Amino acid sequence: RKVMAKAVAESSLGAKLDQRGAELLARYIKHGDIENLLASVSEGGKNAVRGLDQYLKVTEDVSKYGKSAILSTKGKLYKNKVGSQFVTENPLLSEESRVGWLVKLGMFGSSDLRRIAITNLSDGLPREQAIKSIREYLDNLPEKARGRFQLYSAGGDTTQHATALYDDTRLYFSKRNGELNKELLNKVRKYDKDGKVVVDTKSLTIDDLPTADRLDLAPEAISIPRMIPVSDSNNFASDIMEWGWDKMGEANARFSRYPMVIDSIINIQKEMEDSGFWKHYMDKMTAGKTGAELTVAQDMAEKHLLSIAEDWAKQRVIAFVDNPEVRSQLAMSVKNFARFYRATEDFYRRMVRTVRYNPEALTRASLTYEGISHSGFVQ
């Protein structure tokens, strides 16, 4: 995303024609979800009416987040995107966020470094001593094993690595006020018959995590994998047909609708900034925050604003393009012998929208026609 954003902002033709527009588009590419934005306005515009149907809403999420592995918890199925799709948010924001928190804690159980950090989490143990234990483990690792961490290639050392690892691990077992959530910690850190500390996250369940009404028992924001509901039709032929139509729609939309929605996302950001709305919201969300907390707040506020801009851009475009999913009962009844009747209805809808929202377009269309007619371009 950073590479693509940099290319748009610095080396594209658009950057030379509209520098501010290129910078706004680059910001959206970096922090927004341009793939879903473009897919939402593809031929058919089905996402415009999917919000009314929970099943179709889930299929939209699956197409958005990609091929996934299935995770079952409390009888519900979830998927996380294969790769590194992580978000920074409150782990009690939604049920999917809680599942993401559970998955992340499960990852800790399979990491030697994380297990050492969890073993040393205690209010009675000085932070420096806990970091020392992690650093000693890192110092004993072969150089090749340490080389897989990017920190060392950037000039970092084992002390920095141990400090960052300890602070990050503690965050996942912290309350909102920064204190350790000992109840949660004791569910993964236990003692064997010899009195030795054992870290085991395999038996941890969603019920062991705080519920949404206990925000005080969870950290304000952590990095967790993005979880999505599972939706499988179990109909191979139907899935292939749906996939084929979607790909045809995307191919047609690349030269017809993509430019319109990209123009809308740029203009909406300009309107937000020029009206002062963007600055007011950013100031409100970052008030009183400093350091790392300020950085997280800025990122979350910016992503939320871009999400709003994305929704507005979708509505602006979809409202003025044909949508085969929106048709009258008559159009559905006569589709076998009057193939283009729905297109006629779409034309009427376009004209009504034009007269309602931009009547000046009729005059401009008339002048354009007269111009090309008198020039001989149209006979």
ZAPA-705780 format. One record per residue (C-alpha): x, y, z; residue in three letters. Coordinates in pm, whole numbers, padded with zeros to 5 digits, always signed. Last residue first. Layout:
N
XYZALA/...
// end
This chain:
379
-02504+01364-03963GLN/-02293+01382-03643VAL/-01936+01517-03673PHE/-02058+01776-03924GLY/-01958+02067-03705SER/-02323+02172-03684HIS/-02418+01836-03523SER/-02120+01827-03285ILE/-02213+02166-03147GLY/-02588+02111-03141GLU/-02538+01789-02945TYR/-02309+01957-02695THR/-02550+02248-02652LEU/-02838+02009-02582SER/-02631+01803-02338ALA/-02528+02123-02157ARG/-02889+02229-02129THR/-02993+01892-01993LEU/-02695+01887-01751ALA/-02820+02211-01592GLU/-03100+02005-01437PRO/-02848+01851-01192ASN/-03006+01677-00894TYR/-03373+01635-00984ARG/-03353+01655-01363VAL/-03056+01417-01368THR/-03215+01175-01125ARG/-03533+01162-01334VAL/-03330+01110-01653MET/-03130+00829-01499ARG/-03446+00656-01376ARG/-03603+00678-01724TYR/-03288+00531-01879PHE/-03287+00248-01623ASP/-03647+00169-01715GLU/-03544+00140-02080THR/-03256-00087-01978ALA/-03510-00306-01796ARG/-03708-00333-02121TYR/-03403-00451-02309PHE/-03469-00824-02321ARG/-03838-00805-02399ALA/-03920-01171-02463PHE/-03755-01347-02167ASN/-03725-01034-01947LYS/-04102-00974-01947VAL/-04177-01073-01587SER/-03861-00925-01431MET/-03916-00589-01599ALA/-04282-00591-01492LEU/-04184-00654-01129GLN/-03968-00345-01143SER/-03590-00338-01140ARG/-03299-00274-00902VAL/-03060-00572-00916GLU/-02962-00476-01270PRO/-02806-00154-01135ASN/-02749+00121-01387ASP/-02530+00408-01275VAL/-02623+00737-01109PHE/-02697+00636-00749ALA/-02410+00385-00759ILE/-02159+00667-00807VAL/-02262+00903-00529ARG/-02347+00618-00293GLN/-02006+00455-00330LYS/-01827+00786-00278ALA/-02029+00853+00039TRP/-01937+00513+00182ASP/-01569+00565+00103GLU/-01566+00913+00257ALA/-01706+00768+00580ILE/-01441+00493+00577SER/-01178+00759+00510LEU/-01290+00944+00822LEU/-01273+00623+01026HIS/-00926+00540+00895LYS/-00803+00888+00983GLU/-00943+00864+01336ALA/-00786+00522+01391MET/-00447+00634+01261ASP/-00450+00955+01466GLN/-00552+00768+01785ALA/-00274+00511+01738VAL/-00013+00786+01689THR/-00141+00981+01991LEU/-00121+00673+02214GLU/+00236+00614+02096ALA/+00341+00958+02219GLY/+00071+01194+02343THR/-00307+01207+02383LYS/-00505+01491+02541GLY/-00720+01556+02236ALA/-00654+01307+01955THR/-01016+01220+01865MET/-01144+01578+01897LYS/-00856+01730+01699ASP/-00900+01475+01420MET/-01276+01541+01403TYR/-01233+01918+01387HIS/-00953+01893+01130LYS/-01160+01676+00892TRP/-01477+01882+00933PHE/-01300+02210+00852GLY/-01519+02268+00545SER/-01217+02267+00313ASP/-01085+01942+00459GLU/-01408+01744+00434MET/-01486+01888+00089GLU/-01139+01791-00034LYS/-01186+01440+00104GLN/-01519+01417-00078ILE/-01356+01535-00402ASN/-01085+01267-00389ILE/-01326+00982-00310ILE/-01558+01104-00587SER/-01284+01116-00853ASP/-01187+00760-00759ILE/-01554+00658-00784VAL/-01588+00806-01133MET/-01260+00667-01268PRO/-01355+00316-01148TYR/-01698+00327-01312ARG/-01636+00305-01689SER/-01285+00188-01780PHE/-01228-00057-01496ARG/-01602-00121-01459ALA/-01621-00345-01765ASN/-01347-00576-01636ALA/-01500-00576-01286GLU/-01841-00675-01424GLY/-01693-00962-01623MET/-01510-01080-01311LYS/-01829-01066-01105ASP/-02021-01258-01370TRP/-01761-01534-01370GLY/-01745-01560-00988TRP/-02123-01591-00965GLU/-02125-01862-01232MET/-01843-02052-01059ILE/-02016-02025-00718ASP/-02345-02149-00864SER/-02175-02453-01016ALA/-01995-02535-00690PHE/-02297-02508-00462ASN/-02183-02546-00102ASN/-02289-02179-00053SER/-02012-02105+00192ASP/-02025-01798+00416SER/-01793-01774+00713VAL/-01803-01466+00934PRO/-01493-01241+00931ILE/-01193-01196+01161MET/-00928-00928+01114ARG/-00617-01036+01306PRO/-00544-00829+01619ILE/-00328-00527+01703SER/-00436-00376+02035ILE/-00649-00080+02147ALA/-00798+00039+02477GLU/-00684-00264+02674PRO/-00959-00482+02827ALA/-01105-00513+03178LEU/-01246-00159+03191ASP/-01449-00226+02877LEU/-01664-00469+03073ARG/-01995-00449+02883ASP/-01842-00603+02572ALA/-01745-00921+02755THR/-01406-00994+02907PRO/-01225-01301+02769LEU/-01248-01650+02922ASP/-01577-01715+02741ASP/-01396-01693+02406ILE/-01192-01996+02505THR/-00840-02061+02639LEU/-00756-02432+02659SER/-00481-02409+02399LYS/-00324-02101+02559THR/-00072-02285+02778ASP/+00211-02117+02967VAL/+00361-02344+03233VAL/+00530-02216+03550VAL/+00705-02488+03748LYS/+00560-02593+04084GLY/+00653-02957+04037ASP/+00288-03058+03982LYS/+00256-02802+03703ASP/+00178-02433+03752TYR/-00043-02215+03534LYS/-00018-01915+03305ARG/-00294-01910+03044VAL/-00600-01868+03267LYS/-00392-01686+03530ASN/-00333-01399+03286LEU/-00706-01349+03228LEU/-00779-01318+03601GLU/-00461-01117+03657LYS/-00568-00841+03417ASN/-00251-00640+03470LEU/-00296-00268+03535GLU/-00281-00021+03246GLY/-00607+00162+03322ASN/-00790-00018+03037ARG/-00686-00354+03176LYS/-00376-00534+03061SER/-00307-00886+02935PHE/-00264-00791+02569TYR/-00060-00483+02670LEU/+00184-00699+02869ARG/+00286-00875+02547THR/+00362-00545+02373ASP/+00565-00408+02664ASP/+00766-00731+02696TYR/+00834-00760+02323LEU/+00939-00394+02289ALA/+01181-00424+02583THR/+01326-00755+02464ALA/+01386-00619+02112HIS/+01542-00297+02236GLN/+01772-00494+02467THR/+01853-00744+02191THR/+01986-00474+01958ASP/+01851-00254+01681GLY/+02046-00136+01374GLY/+01769-00162+01112ALA/+01871-00517+01016SER/+01835-00607+01383TYR/+01474-00485+01408LEU/+01368-00680+01099GLN/+01365-01009+01293PHE/+01474-01306+01081ARG/+01836-01224+01166GLY/+01793-01342+01522ARG/+01778-01704+01406ALA/+02082-01657+01181LYS/+02279-01506+01468GLU/+02213-01813+01679PRO/+01996-01742+01985LEU/+02170-01712+02321ASN/+02146-01332+02327ASP/+01773-01356+02259LEU/+01715-01580+02561TYR/+01922-01347+02780GLU/+01720-01051+02650ARG/+01391-01213+02753ILE/+01515-01269+03108SER/+01659-00915+03124LYS/+01323-00768+03015ILE/+01157-00937+03315ALA/+01427-00805+03547GLN/+01391-00452+03414GLU/+01012-00461+03458ARG/+01050-00544+03828PRO/+00855-00855+03936LEU/+00576-00799+04190GLY/+00329-00662+03938ASP/+00386-00975+03734SER/+00440-01076+03372LEU/+00759-01285+03367ASN/+00599-01609+03247THR/+00408-01413+02982ILE/+00737-01274+02843ALA/+00895-01619+02838ILE/+00589-01759+02661ARG/+00603-01476+02408ARG/+00963-01556+02323LEU/+00899-01929+02287ASP/+00605-01862+02054SER/+00322-02118+02020SER/+00123-01986+02317GLY/+00147-01629+02189PHE/-00041-01729+01874MET/-00335-01838+02089GLY/-00338-01494+02247LEU/-00371-01350+01895LYS/-00656-01586+01810VAL/-00846-01490+02126LEU/-00803-01119+02049TRP/-00932-01180+01695GLY/-01232-01365+01840VAL/-01301-01063+02062ARG/-01275-00835+01757SER/-01522-01053+01563GLU/-01767-01023+01854GLU/-01740-00647+01824SER/-01550-00349+01968LEU/-01429-00557+02264LEU/-01073-00594+02131PRO/-01050-00214+02082ASN/-00877-00155+01751GLU/-00553-00194+01560THR/-00613-00409+01252VAL/-00425-00706+01110PHE/-00440-00869+00765GLN/-00100-01038+00747SER/-00154-01338+00522GLY/-00446-01578+00492VAL/-00747-01370+00594LYS/-00915-01478+00913ASN/-01226-01689+00906LYS/-01512-01737+01147TYR/-01765-02012+01222LEU/-02007-01997+01512LYS/-02087-02291+01741GLY/-01924-02131+02044LYS/-01600-02084+01852THR/-01510-02237+01516SER/-01219-02115+01305LEU/-01212-02168+00929ILE/-00910-02079+00715ALA/-00949-01796+00466SER/-00960-01697+00100LYS/-01018-01324+00062GLY/-01111-01036+00289TYR/-01349-00846+00061LYS/-01504-01148-00110SER/-01579-01295+00233VAL/-01720-00965+00357ASP/-01951-00937+00059GLU/-02065-01296+00113THR/-02152-01198+00471VAL/-02364-00905+00355LYS/-02541-01138+00109LEU/-02641-01363+00395TYR/-02749-01069+00614GLN/-02973-00919+00344ASP/-03075-00553+00356LEU/-02714-00429+00334GLY/-02676-00608+00005ARG/-02863-00346-00199VAL/-02572-00125-00304ALA/-02335-00422-00292ASN/-02499-00556-00606LYS/-02366-00271-00821GLY/-02433-00480-01128GLY/-02108-00385-01298GLU/-01852-00286-01039SER/-01926-00008-00789VAL/-01858-00211-00476SER/-01553-00380-00629ALA/-01379-00043-00664LEU/-01441+00049-00300LEU/-01352-00302-00183ASN/-01011-00284-00350GLU/-00960+00077-00236ILE/-00981-00012+00131ASP/-00851+00292+00319GLY/-00525+00378+00496HIS/-00258+00374+00225LYS/-00481+00395-00083ILE/-00681+00675+00083TYR/-00369+00876+00160ARG/-00244+00828-00196ALA/-00580+00952-00328LEU/-00549+01262-00111LEU/-00191+01321-00229GLU/-00292+01278-00594ALA/-00579+01523-00550GLY/-00344+01779-00398ARG/-00097+01745-00684GLN/-00360+01775-00955ASP/-00220+01760-01311LEU/+00134+01647-01227LYS/+00018+01401-00960ALA/-00244+01268-01202GLY/+00028+01171-01449LEU/+00174+00937-01186SER/+00521+00957-01033SER/+00492+01123-00695GLU/+00156+01076-00523ALA/+00039+00771-00716VAL/+00375+00593-00689ALA/+00401+00674-00319LYS/+00053+00535-00255ALA/+00137+00215-00443MET/+00459+00169-00245VAL/+00283+00240+00086LYS/+00000+00000+00000ARG/
// end
